[in-house]
């Protein structure tokens, strides 16, 4: 009987010790580490080789950081160097224009010029007329600018034109006179070209 009780106590003791010695489940990091060798057991992908042309900008591969602001800025170096002022009869030289009439009445004297096509043009003081002369300054890398004849005065019998050179402000402006009756002036020996004009 004593032997039976001691064997039951032994069995009970073994059962309790067996139930208390079960190990807890492994944490998630340990499970991931155990699963990693099985996942990496497959073949690794091939190494990708890049060439320099893949990094240059083209229609198929554009630089996302490139600024387009310079496309909207006006480039003044490429501007057309056309007339800098509004010029009447700019296709004709002064020698091709003929003064045919003068009106001194009112506050604004007027004159009428006729171009080679016999078309009349009414001009006033301050108007720029005739084909401009282009002047180049600054050598091979210099710039061009234009000199225009301007109506300075309309007098009884002629029109006085002046032309100033902005690059040479110390030089007095060139002066030219368009006579109303050039035939009479030539018979009297008057000069109708570049001349000094009295007030």
Secondary structure, 3 states (H helix, E strand, C coil): CHHHHHHHHHHHHHHHHHHHCCCCCCCHHHHHHHHHHHHCCCCCCCCCCCCHHHHCCCCCCCCCCCCCHHHHCCCHHHCCCCCCCCEECCCCCHHHCEEEEEECCCCCCEEEEECCCCCEEEEECCCEEEEEEEEEECHHHCEEEEEEEEEEEEECCEEEEEECCCCCCCCCCEEEEEECCHHHHHHCCCCCCECCCCC
